[in-house]
């Protein structure tokens, strides 16, 4: 804007020259003090307590009354043009020390819109936490048009923004509906409704769940007996070798996995006759640590992290479904001692904490073996009976989320333990039907994701249009000019006169207050 030819009748001044700044009235209060003061007070007795980017809570008193523009001083997104750092407030309120308080006598709305599209890069300091101090704030150039043109600009911006807002609201509603539709599909999938016709057309591919469960239990027992036999052979070889070294560890005794109780059935949706509810540990691979958690406490400390070696999986990798894993590692030696907590390609990885916990993603096939951290669960499903994508989708469905919501524990942060996760109910049907459900879901989700991408692109275009409107507005190109308007130079002189008069009145008031105090 500054490099373009200035519109006729406009002036380039500065924020400090045209705006009154009321930062001296700011009084920050910590959350404990605010909570103490609002305790037992009704809503009518409380006032907004504002910070860098908006309301930060409530307080039982106010220090300002009227219309002002608040602009972040620090902790505001100064370098993100689509996120506002200035906002208009009206009424009675309190402000902490993270926002500047400004007024423009001609039009606070004009001031707010102008500050919204300002490039703050030359004026902020700091790196991780940017700060706009008052001295630099005053130096920010401010385009001043005639007063009547300011009013026309504000009216036009509000008219155009109102149209954009209506479109954005419709887009956000459509996006939310896609999310509802996604969960509806998942619910239908795991109640067997998506594959009703498929079952009727493919009776030869159906195996009753009771038969599946019986085969799984039988194979599980056979696997354990084989492990015992291998252990006994290993012990004999160890004894024959003069009992040197550590004695081979005996396989863990198989824990009996109980069937779903009648009480649990009452809280679960009804399934097709060929399906059944069971518990996750029965569907875990027949190998040690197929269902487990990351290491706790001294087993894995921050001091163990290295810049290369075996990668670590954190909760953020699961929630973002991003397993690039290029930032934190442990040494090969450390990883060898953490074998029970290793994640192999195609394992299901689940967040055991969060809001809510229970996000699930498949550890990609092309990634190396990794170590999960303490806030993650792993679930290695039983091949030949379970499709990992089927169970990943189920864990992300509302049917599983409701169960997880009932079993989370904690005060500051709720978590799911491995044992509580084992208590959840998961559906079991024939593998071909699981694969058909995965196929249908992937097909539908692809269409949903395409729609979501189109909506996101439209939302980005809407935000770009806002910025374009503001850019035109403050280059004097949004509304027609009127040669009969009072020039900005006259307006500037009036603003200066008003500010000088206000400063004189303030000095007189302070002197009067001092005289009263002396008496």
Secondary structure, 3 states (H helix, E strand, C coil): CCCCCCCCCCEEEEHHHHCEECHHHCCCCCHHHHHHHHCCCCHHHCEEEECCCCEEEEECCCCEEEEEEEEECECCCCCCCCCCCEEEEEEEEEECCCEEEEECCCCHHHHHHHHHCCCCCCCCECCCCCECCHHHHHHCEEEECCHHHHHHHHHHHHHHHHHHHHHHHHHHHHHHHHHHHHHHHHHHHCCCCCCHHHHHHCHHHCCCHHHHHHHHHHHHHHHHHHHHHHHHHHHHHHHHCCCCCCCCCCCCCCCCCCCCCHHHHHHCCCCCCCCEEEEHHHHECCCCCCEEECCCHHHCCHHHCECCCEEEECHHHHHCCCCCCCCCEECHHHHHCCHHHEECCCCEEEECECCCCCCEEECCCCCCCEEECCCEEEECECCCCCCHHHHHHHHCCHHHHHHHHHHCECCCCCECCHHHHHCCEEEECCHHHHHHHHHHHHHHHHHHHHHHHHHHHHHHHHHHHHHHHHHHHCCCCCCCCCCCCCCHHHHHHHHHHHHHHHHHHHHHHHHHHHHHHHC
